[in-house]
């Protein structure tokens, strides 16, 4: 637990009586206890430490306790412990300790310096207390507080948005008659900013007598503790006001109020009556039948033309069922369409063939406050033009259904480049309604810079008379960039001149995904290059160490054995010589084994002569070692390749041969090195059992631990690796594009 060089551990004999006393006390304490020497090296842990970690005390002695510290906590523990050792002061720390079952739990560790009578530090005494439950409780509490805070903030935002869009004046005043809240509508009504009204009283805005009346009504609300509703005549008109008591955040009582301007209410009622009269006149002169039926199939309204078609006056039909005027089959059909409109709650348009001709009918629901919805209908005689209208209706319905449900936005402009059609998804995407777009050009709708870009693309389409495809960007709500594939093409308008039609497909997710894939691929390639480089450096270091240390020592040992053998004579020669011969043989075998390992770690043929000679050398050694027949075919590859590519191909071939020997159960392997389109292809095909079932084949395609490493080596150079399953055996193919000679 310190960044200092440990001193050699003291012997048990060096421990004083006090240290032994601490140990005896530690075994009786129901906590994990440890002691350490002045330099910080642990020299004792009690049985509870051993039981918790599952590690023997001897294995935790000295500086070996890192094994039970969570890797993420290690550096922090070392830093804290180092400061305590250097200062000789108490150490406090929290860390996760590994339990015997493999789980980490949070502990609070305390280390106390123990000093002798002269103040010299003689040992450290420490305990570890399990605080896992406290840590989890704290985390849960913090998460709950954050969740509740977020909910409160969202609630406040919703309230503010609601009040700012409320079509009425709203305010809250405290017991001192001061405004503590006003909505935007109230502030605009006063011609002030919201902030300027807060803290003020109505005396700053009203005449004194009017302000006194308002204050008195506030007092009545607070005294009664109940809502009050009344009409208030002001110079600006008639207002419907509601006031009610409201408890503030600190328990204080406030008065909230809402005022709705009802000055134009009477005018609206007069206008409604006039509208009803105009509606009646319009419907009586409408060249179509019109009616309204309730849920019992009774007429509640018919226009004059509808009544005359049945030979009666409109009043004679009100309150009577349609079945009293229609044949049973027609009545049943009409009732069914009424029921469908009522249940689905949306309009229905259809052409109905009747004995009197073909009729274009529209039915739609009319909500009623005190009963089920009525169904209104309009029927227009279209017998003479039914064929054309049927065709037009079918085309129109297909077009609109397609455009409204297509995963794209669409629009049409006339020859003056004014919008004549926009799809529903287009409205949603741009945040503008059809009324804001139709009949307007881009300069009337969009910012000038964006409109200029649209105009240039449109004019290009009209000039060329051909389809134009572009990539455009726009900003989502929140400023997030959105990417579009836009296709524009010429389309004749009603005058016969070319306008422009366009469709846009949102490709943001695809572009972002491709960018992420490219980014991840580059990161993986970089990491793989670093890993391979590190691995090869380590192999080279190991090979050099084997050569410089073990190899030279074994060679020297062989020479010494030879000298010893030459110096023995007499009777001892008979007994010693056979043993010396055996020892010399063992030394030579060990030297050959070391050379084999060095060759595997750092193939000398690859560095000195290149890929193909190295492959031949390794294939020969592999066949001799395993007994498998290995055939190497090289076609059109004579020049040296970049060193990293040669090393990659050699390591992949090396791993593939190892897999074939371990897992294939075959007797032969065929290796082929060929050129293709400026690149190089390496193929390794064994005649083993392959994969007998689909699960094994899928697993091989995904790869075990070896295959991903080979695949990543290939992909690090822009190459590919794939596994094929011929009739017998397994074939591994690696392709590295664009290889070139040094």
C-alpha angles and dihedrals in degrees: 000000000000140000093231130104109263119235121226110283115261120243122251088249089064093060114103127222092262090058090053090049090054089052093052090049091047093056090055096049115093091227137080105270132185139172130205138191120254090267090058099253112139115242101169141028123176125237093265090064090051092047093048099045098033087225124123116248092241090058091055095047121114110000100335097104093095087091092072097045119093108252092234091055098044101089092045091049091050092050094050093044091048092053091050092049092049094046096036089227135133115287123219121182144152121216143150115257124202113243122212091256091060097258126123122226129186117252135181111226125200125187119190122193113230117207135190127235091280093053096253117145107247103167147341122247118198144173134196119212123196108240098164093119093048092049093049092047091051092049092049091049092050091049091049092049091049091049093049092046091052091048091050092049092049090048091052091049092050091049092049093048092047094049094045090054095041109119090225141066115267133183145158123214129188128227089273090060093250124138113247094170138017128170125233093260091057092048091050090048089057093041091238140110118262092241092054092057097050111101093017126112129223087257087077091058107026136054112267096252092049091047090052091053090051092048091050092053089050089053092051091052091051092044096049096035089216136109119265125206124189146145116253124199110210132170088258094054143273120330133190107214133191123188127182138170118260130188115230128223092268095044096265118139118247135180118233123193142186125194124193121194107233098167092116094045095103091044089053091051091052089047089051092054091048089048091053091051092049090047090053092049091046094049093047090055095040110119090228140066116262131183146156124217130188128222091276090059091251122142114246094171137013128171122231096260092053092050093047090053086064093042096246140099119262092249090058092062100047111108094010126111121249089235087072091064103032136062114261096253094050091043091054092049092049091048091052093052090047090053092049093051091048095049097044093041094216137099123275124205123188145144113248123202110215135166088260093054140273118323132195105219132189121190125183137170121259110200116227122201098218104031145019117307118280120228119231123199141189123193124192122189106239099162095125096050102027095117094056094041092048090055093044092047092050092050093045093048093049092048095049094042091051095046095044092050100035115112089240142065120250139190141171128210128192126231089280087055093245119144113258098166137018126176124235093251088053091056090049093048099048095036094233131115126234090253089059092050111032114091093014131103126224095265090058093050110031137044112278096250093052093042090054091055091050092047093051091052092046093050090049090056093049093046095048096036086215139106115276123199122197140166116233137177132214136176122256121212105288093035097277111151116241123200125213138190103215123196119189128181138170117268126178116241129212091284092054094249122122119267126170130263121191144184128194126200120199105234096166095114092045094049092045091047092050090049091049091048091050091046093047091047090053091048092048091047091050093047091047092051090051092046093049091046091050092046093050092047089052092048090050091049091050092048091050091048091049090050098043099040116020097025095051092043092051091048090050089047090054091050092049091049089052091050091047091049092051092049097054117096141154126030095339090061092072094057100032101045098068091050092048090051090053091048091049090050092051090050092051092047090050091049090052091048091050090049089051091052090047090052091051091049097044115011105210092199091059094054097042105035108016139242103316097049089045090051091050092049094048093044091053093049092045093052092048092048099045103027091234119135109242122188121192120199119187122187126187099340115120108130124080118263126215108291096241092052092048089050092048094051092044093051092047091051089046093052092044092054090048091052091048092052094046103040115013100070087212132135103216141036129198119206122192129187114190138159123240130180094334093316138090129249124201118193126186115186124178127189095224131127094280116196117324098195139036095250091060091046092051090048091052092050089052090042135225122244094297100045096056090052091051091046092050091049089055095044091049086070095042092264135127136230124201137173122224128191112211124181090285132019130353130289123206116195125190122186122189112187127212098016116166139181122263 
